[in-house]
Amino acid sequence: MTPNPSSAKPAWVQLYEARRPSGEVKTRTPGRPPAPVPRRKIGLTLSQGEIHELEQWQERFSSLLRRKVSLGETAGILARVCSARLEYITNGKNQENLADLVDRMIGRE
């Protein structure tokens, strides 16, 4: 029987060698990995009524999706819904004033 070269080493040396990763360890930058969809933080100035509306929608979306929906997600969802609605009702035409636009957006003509 040929002697095993690793058996000549003390057990504690073998243990340290087993813990040491074999090969090169890949390093990455510290922190959270980048998001699949890039996002950026912005600041808004909102009235109490606007904040209340956003919070109400946040609760509704969270309830419907059965998960916590962030305020940013809420604003994004509402913005996309409004964009689709605007495209649907205007067909590229400009509105005369804000009141007319709002009436058409909410279905009052």
N, CA and C atoms as a LAMMPS dump frame, in Angstrom:
ITEM: TIMESTEP
0
ITEM: NUMBER OF ATOMS
327
ITEM: BOX BOUNDS ff ff ff
-5.0000000000000000e+02 5.0000000000000000e+02
-5.0000000000000000e+02 5.0000000000000000e+02
-5.0000000000000000e+02 5.0000000000000000e+02
ITEM: ATOMS id mol type element x y z
1 1 1 N 0.842 -1.162 0
2 1 2 C 0 0 0
3 1 3 C 0.894 1.234 0
4 2 1 N 0.597 2.163 -0.913
5 2 2 C 1.402 3.373 -0.984
6 2 3 C 0.877 4.373 0.019
7 3 1 N 1.756 5.072 0.661
8 3 2 C 1.297 6.045 1.652
9 3 3 C 0.622 7.238 0.971
10 4 1 N -0.475 7.687 1.563
11 4 2 C -1.214 8.842 1.071
12 4 3 C -0.475 10.094 1.53
13 5 1 N -0.082 11.002 0.595
14 5 2 C 0.678 12.18 1.007
15 5 3 C -0.092 13.067 1.975
16 6 1 N -1.418 13.109 1.88
17 6 2 C -2.178 13.956 2.798
18 6 3 C -2.254 13.355 4.19
19 7 1 N -2.042 12.05 4.318
20 7 2 C -2.128 11.44 5.644
21 7 3 C -0.933 11.804 6.503
22 8 1 N 0.158 12.276 5.872
23 8 2 C 1.329 12.685 6.628
24 8 3 C 1.107 14.033 7.302
25 9 1 N 0.1 14.786 6.846
26 9 2 C -0.187 16.096 7.421
27 9 3 C -1.038 15.921 8.673
28 10 1 N -0.835 16.789 9.639
29 10 2 C -1.706 16.738 10.82
30 10 3 C -3.159 17.018 10.431
31 11 1 N -4.078 16.506 11.212
32 11 2 C -5.504 16.644 10.929
33 11 3 C -5.921 18.109 10.858
34 12 1 N -5.355 18.945 11.74
35 12 2 C -5.768 20.349 11.729
36 12 3 C -5.305 21.047 10.466
37 13 1 N -4.196 20.643 9.875
38 13 2 C -3.726 21.217 8.618
39 13 3 C -4.674 20.805 7.494
40 14 1 N -5.065 19.538 7.501
41 14 2 C -6.002 19.051 6.492
42 14 3 C -7.338 19.8 6.588
43 15 1 N -7.761 20.081 7.832
44 15 2 C -9.005 20.814 8.029
45 15 3 C -8.916 22.214 7.44
46 16 1 N -7.814 22.916 7.693
47 16 2 C -7.632 24.253 7.139
48 16 3 C -7.572 24.211 5.615
49 17 1 N -6.92 23.231 5.073
50 17 2 C -6.841 23.104 3.621
51 17 3 C -8.213 22.812 3.014
52 18 1 N -9.034 22.048 3.709
53 18 2 C -10.371 21.733 3.213
54 18 3 C -11.263 22.97 3.223
55 19 1 N -11.041 23.843 4.175
56 19 2 C -11.854 25.068 4.257
57 19 3 C -11.454 26.097 3.21
58 20 1 N -10.207 26.061 2.815
59 20 2 C -9.728 27.041 1.84
60 20 3 C -10.328 26.722 0.476
61 21 1 N -10.929 27.72 -0.156
62 21 2 C -11.552 27.453 -1.461
63 21 3 C -10.503 27.08 -2.49
64 22 1 N -10.849 26.085 -3.268
65 22 2 C -9.936 25.693 -4.334
66 22 3 C -10.206 26.587 -5.543
67 23 1 N -9.168 27.027 -6.164
68 23 2 C -9.334 27.922 -7.31
69 23 3 C -9.482 29.358 -6.861
70 24 1 N -9.711 30.208 -7.826
71 24 2 C -9.811 31.636 -7.557
72 24 3 C -11.237 32.002 -7.154
73 25 1 N -11.349 32.798 -6.121
74 25 2 C -12.645 33.258 -5.658
75 25 3 C -13.04 34.499 -6.454
76 26 1 N -14.245 34.479 -7.01
77 26 2 C -14.725 35.637 -7.761
78 26 3 C -15.236 36.679 -6.784
79 27 1 N -14.794 37.895 -6.966
80 27 2 C -15.242 38.975 -6.095
81 27 3 C -16.248 39.826 -6.855
82 28 1 N -17.112 40.469 -6.113
83 28 2 C -18.073 41.384 -6.704
84 28 3 C -18.105 42.63 -5.853
85 29 1 N -18.683 43.663 -6.387
86 29 2 C -18.758 44.906 -5.633
87 29 3 C -19.683 44.702 -4.431
88 30 1 N -19.389 45.354 -3.325
89 30 2 C -20.239 45.186 -2.15
90 30 3 C -21.611 45.83 -2.346
91 31 1 N -22.556 45.362 -1.573
92 31 2 C -23.895 45.944 -1.617
93 31 3 C -24.869 45.117 -2.406
94 32 1 N -26.025 45.678 -2.597
95 32 2 C -27.105 45.006 -3.314
96 32 3 C -26.771 44.902 -4.802
97 33 1 N -27.065 43.758 -5.418
98 33 2 C -26.81 43.653 -6.856
99 33 3 C -27.722 44.601 -7.632
100 34 1 N -27.314 44.991 -8.833
101 34 2 C -28.138 45.938 -9.598
102 34 3 C -29.496 45.346 -9.952
103 35 1 N -30.487 46.193 -9.985
104 35 2 C -31.856 45.763 -10.306
105 35 3 C -31.953 45.469 -11.799
106 36 1 N -32.818 44.514 -12.164
107 36 2 C -32.977 44.218 -13.588
108 36 3 C -33.546 45.399 -14.371
109 37 1 N -34.352 46.204 -13.716
110 37 2 C -34.9 47.41 -14.349
111 37 3 C -34.327 48.605 -13.596
112 38 1 N -33.494 49.406 -14.248
113 38 2 C -32.899 50.549 -13.552
114 38 3 C -33.965 51.538 -13.093
115 39 1 N -33.801 52.049 -11.893
116 39 2 C -34.736 53.019 -11.335
117 39 3 C -33.918 54.165 -10.768
118 40 1 N -34.54 55.318 -10.618
119 40 2 C -33.847 56.437 -9.989
120 40 3 C -34.795 57.144 -9.045
121 41 1 N -34.211 57.712 -8.021
122 41 2 C -34.992 58.396 -7.006
123 41 3 C -35.245 59.831 -7.444
124 42 1 N -36.491 60.295 -7.228
125 42 2 C -36.838 61.674 -7.537
126 42 3 C -37.555 62.263 -6.326
127 43 1 N -37.634 63.555 -6.281
128 43 2 C -38.35 64.234 -5.209
129 43 3 C -39.648 64.824 -5.722
130 44 1 N -40.669 64.801 -4.909
131 44 2 C -41.968 65.351 -5.276
132 44 3 C -42.474 66.249 -4.161
133 45 1 N -43.236 67.238 -4.535
134 45 2 C -43.942 68.06 -3.562
135 45 3 C -45.416 67.809 -3.778
136 46 1 N -46.062 67.211 -2.771
137 46 2 C -47.469 66.829 -2.879
138 46 3 C -48.276 67.453 -1.756
139 47 1 N -49.54 67.694 -2.044
140 47 2 C -50.447 68.172 -0.994
141 47 3 C -50.862 66.974 -0.138
142 48 1 N -51.472 67.267 1.007
143 48 2 C -51.958 66.191 1.875
144 48 3 C -52.997 65.34 1.153
145 49 1 N -53.85 65.968 0.349
146 49 2 C -54.861 65.231 -0.396
147 49 3 C -54.243 64.292 -1.418
148 50 1 N -53.205 64.754 -2.092
149 50 2 C -52.521 63.909 -3.078
150 50 3 C -51.809 62.743 -2.406
151 51 1 N -51.184 63.009 -1.273
152 51 2 C -50.52 61.941 -0.519
153 51 3 C -51.554 60.91 -0.073
154 52 1 N -52.688 61.399 0.423
155 52 2 C -53.759 60.499 0.867
156 52 3 C -54.244 59.611 -0.288
157 53 1 N -54.44 60.201 -1.459
158 53 2 C -54.881 59.428 -2.627
159 53 3 C -53.86 58.352 -2.986
160 54 1 N -52.57 58.731 -3.015
161 54 2 C -51.527 57.751 -3.332
162 54 3 C -51.498 56.621 -2.307
163 55 1 N -51.641 56.964 -1.036
164 55 2 C -51.639 55.934 0.008
165 55 3 C -52.846 55.01 -0.121
166 56 1 N -54 55.576 -0.504
167 56 2 C -55.204 54.75 -0.72
168 56 3 C -54.96 53.765 -1.862
169 57 1 N -54.386 54.259 -2.959
170 57 2 C -54.097 53.379 -4.092
171 57 3 C -53.044 52.342 -3.719
172 58 1 N -52.074 52.742 -2.922
173 58 2 C -51.045 51.801 -2.475
174 58 3 C -51.687 50.655 -1.696
175 59 1 N -52.612 50.97 -0.81
176 59 2 C -53.315 49.937 -0.041
177 59 3 C -54.149 49.044 -0.956
178 60 1 N -54.839 49.648 -1.932
179 60 2 C -55.653 48.854 -2.869
180 60 3 C -54.794 47.884 -3.662
181 61 1 N -53.687 48.387 -4.238
182 61 2 C -52.809 47.529 -5.025
183 61 3 C -52.194 46.433 -4.15
184 62 1 N -51.797 46.788 -2.929
185 62 2 C -51.231 45.79 -2.023
186 62 3 C -52.247 44.698 -1.713
187 63 1 N -53.48 45.092 -1.499
188 63 2 C -54.539 44.126 -1.22
189 63 3 C -54.802 43.228 -2.43
190 64 1 N -54.879 43.828 -3.604
191 64 2 C -55.139 43.053 -4.822
192 64 3 C -54.001 42.093 -5.155
193 65 1 N -52.77 42.537 -4.957
194 65 2 C -51.609 41.722 -5.311
195 65 3 C -51.134 40.826 -4.18
196 66 1 N -51.71 41.012 -2.998
197 66 2 C -51.362 40.229 -1.808
198 66 3 C -49.875 40.323 -1.463
199 67 1 N -49.335 41.525 -1.622
200 67 2 C -47.959 41.824 -1.236
201 67 3 C -47.843 43.321 -1.015
202 68 1 N -46.799 43.737 -0.36
203 68 2 C -46.57 45.159 -0.121
204 68 3 C -46.136 45.82 -1.423
205 69 1 N -46.881 46.821 -1.842
206 69 2 C -46.555 47.59 -3.046
207 69 3 C -45.974 48.917 -2.571
208 70 1 N -44.822 49.28 -3.096
209 70 2 C -44.179 50.522 -2.671
210 70 3 C -44.91 51.727 -3.257
211 71 1 N -44.64 52.879 -2.675
212 71 2 C -45.238 54.114 -3.173
213 71 3 C -44.731 54.415 -4.589
214 72 1 N -43.476 54.093 -4.862
215 72 2 C -42.93 54.276 -6.205
216 72 3 C -43.63 53.394 -7.227
217 73 1 N -43.871 52.124 -6.851
218 73 2 C -44.61 51.227 -7.737
219 73 3 C -46.016 51.757 -7.973
220 74 1 N -46.637 52.247 -6.91
221 74 2 C -47.996 52.784 -7.015
222 74 3 C -48.042 53.946 -7.999
223 75 1 N -47.124 54.884 -7.846
224 75 2 C -47.087 56.029 -8.757
225 75 3 C -46.809 55.572 -10.187
226 76 1 N -45.929 54.595 -10.353
227 76 2 C -45.633 54.079 -11.682
228 76 3 C -46.83 53.411 -12.334
229 77 1 N -47.565 52.603 -11.568
230 77 2 C -48.759 51.938 -12.092
231 77 3 C -49.786 52.982 -12.515
232 78 1 N -50.034 53.952 -11.644
233 78 2 C -51.03 54.978 -11.956
234 78 3 C -50.611 55.807 -13.175
235 79 1 N -49.344 56.118 -13.288
236 79 2 C -48.867 56.894 -14.438
237 79 3 C -49.081 56.12 -15.741
238 80 1 N -48.804 54.832 -15.719
239 80 2 C -48.977 54.026 -16.937
240 80 3 C -50.459 53.859 -17.287
241 81 1 N -51.301 53.706 -16.275
242 81 2 C -52.745 53.605 -16.527
243 81 3 C -53.246 54.916 -17.138
244 82 1 N -52.803 56.039 -16.592
245 82 2 C -53.218 57.339 -17.122
246 82 3 C -52.701 57.549 -18.54
247 83 1 N -51.49 57.129 -18.823
248 83 2 C -50.957 57.256 -20.179
249 83 3 C -51.792 56.458 -21.171
250 84 1 N -52.152 55.246 -20.797
251 84 2 C -52.97 54.414 -21.687
252 84 3 C -54.359 55.024 -21.875
253 85 1 N -54.936 55.517 -20.793
254 85 2 C -56.261 56.134 -20.865
255 85 3 C -56.221 57.388 -21.737
256 86 1 N -55.207 58.204 -21.559
257 86 2 C -55.079 59.43 -22.346
258 86 3 C -54.955 59.109 -23.832
259 87 1 N -54.149 58.129 -24.157
260 87 2 C -53.999 57.732 -25.558
261 87 3 C -55.327 57.241 -26.118
262 88 1 N -56.07 56.515 -25.312
263 88 2 C -57.364 55.976 -25.739
264 88 3 C -58.393 57.073 -26.022
265 89 1 N -58.449 58.085 -25.141
266 89 2 C -59.507 59.098 -25.284
267 89 3 C -59.159 60.239 -26.226
268 90 1 N -57.867 60.511 -26.43
269 90 2 C -57.509 61.672 -27.24
270 90 3 C -57.148 61.332 -28.67
271 91 1 N -56.687 60.13 -28.908
272 91 2 C -56.224 59.738 -30.24
273 91 3 C -55.236 60.756 -30.811
274 92 1 N -54.361 61.272 -29.943
275 92 2 C -53.341 62.217 -30.386
276 92 3 C -53.78 63.665 -30.445
277 93 1 N -55.047 63.964 -30.157
278 93 2 C -55.534 65.347 -30.198
279 93 3 C -55.209 66.046 -28.885
280 94 1 N -54.923 67.337 -28.964
281 94 2 C -54.67 68.134 -27.762
282 94 3 C -55.992 68.6 -27.169
283 95 1 N -56 68.732 -25.844
284 95 2 C -57.189 69.207 -25.139
285 95 3 C -57.116 70.727 -24.986
286 96 1 N -58.284 71.332 -24.862
287 96 2 C -58.355 72.791 -24.733
288 96 3 C -57.87 73.271 -23.366
289 97 1 N -58.316 72.61 -22.294
290 97 2 C -57.906 73.031 -20.961
291 97 3 C -57.905 71.828 -20.015
292 98 1 N -57.399 72.046 -18.807
293 98 2 C -57.254 70.969 -17.835
294 98 3 C -58.598 70.383 -17.419
295 99 1 N -59.587 71.237 -17.213
296 99 2 C -60.903 70.746 -16.79
297 99 3 C -61.506 69.795 -17.823
298 100 1 N -61.413 70.153 -19.108
299 100 2 C -61.924 69.281 -20.165
300 100 3 C -61.152 67.962 -20.207
301 101 1 N -59.839 68.053 -20.045
302 101 2 C -59.015 66.851 -20.054
303 101 3 C -59.406 65.913 -18.921
304 102 1 N -59.553 66.458 -17.726
305 102 2 C -59.928 65.643 -16.567
306 102 3 C -61.309 65.023 -16.775
307 103 1 N -62.249 65.809 -17.26
308 103 2 C -63.588 65.264 -17.523
309 103 3 C -63.53 64.079 -18.491
310 104 1 N -62.739 64.218 -19.517
311 104 2 C -62.633 63.11 -20.487
312 104 3 C -61.897 61.916 -19.89
313 105 1 N -60.9 62.179 -19.046
314 105 2 C -60.135 61.079 -18.434
315 105 3 C -61.032 60.246 -17.511
316 106 1 N -61.927 60.919 -16.775
317 106 2 C -62.753 60.175 -15.82
318 106 3 C -64.093 59.746 -16.428
319 107 1 N -64.3 60.061 -17.686
320 107 2 C -65.477 59.549 -18.375
321 107 3 C -66.652 60.493 -18.461
322 108 1 N -66.487 61.73 -18.014
323 108 2 C -67.553 62.73 -18.166
324 108 3 C -67.256 63.546 -19.405
325 109 1 N -68.194 63.637 -20.284
326 109 2 C -67.954 64.407 -21.509
327 109 3 C -68.833 65.613 -21.58
